[in-house]
């Protein structure tokens, strides 16, 4: 990720728009979109999610609204990914409330960014997304896709879907192409 790069604020752009653009580059989409899916999927309040992540509720709100751009603590980012995986798992909807609380407590108690599991234990589509986003920014991935689109349109689509697209779109593409 190119987290050291600054995005210039042009006329008419404000800090929130800049921060959301940075979030989309660093995290694949604005954090507000990702967090709202988690809140909806798990039936949590922002305050409850903030406790699980190890953030103050105002800090989570600032990240969601774009008033802050970056999650600077790797452990918090690791917890966010773990909670996101939990929310994306179709089996989570059938969990009893007590089991969901137990899983969230386990995530909250882990301080290490890797959360005790290798990254490839995520769904394969998410692992591919993480890999692409680690080695290139969204703009670089889009530029690479544009370069090869004429001769290799399917490969360009893969770069776009996994490199700059939403997690759900990547997972759907993965299932459609590989039949999983």
C-alpha positions, 0 to 999 in steps of 0.5 A: 500500500502506498500509505505515505502518499498524499492526495492533493486537495483541489478546488471544491474538494474538502478534507472528508472527500480526500480522506474517503478517497484515501480510504478507498485506495488503502482499504478498497472502499471508504471505511464507512461502507465497510463498517455499515455492512458489519453493523447491519450484518451483526446487528451491532451498534457503533459503540459496541463495534468500537469496543470490539475493535479497541477504539473510542466510539468518536474515533470510529465515527470519525473514520466512518464519516471520513473525518479521519482517513487511517486506522493507524493501529495494526491490531485495530485493523486486524480486528476489523478484518476479523469482524468483517469476516465474521459478518460475511460468513453466512453461518453467522446469521444462525448463531445464537446471540450468546455465541456471537458475543463470545466470538466478538469477545475473542476478537476483542481480546486479541492484540496481534494484527494477525489474530492468530491465523494466517491471512490465507485462511480468509475466503480465497477471494479476500486473500487475493484482494489483500495481496493485490492491495498490498502490492499496488494502490487502486490507481496502479491496479486500474492503470495496469488493467487499462494497459492490458484490457484490449488484449486480455479483457478477462484478466483486466476484469480480474484486476479491477474486481479483485484490486479495486472492487468490493469484497462481495463482488470479488467473492461472487466472481470467485464463486461464479468462475470456480464454481465454489 
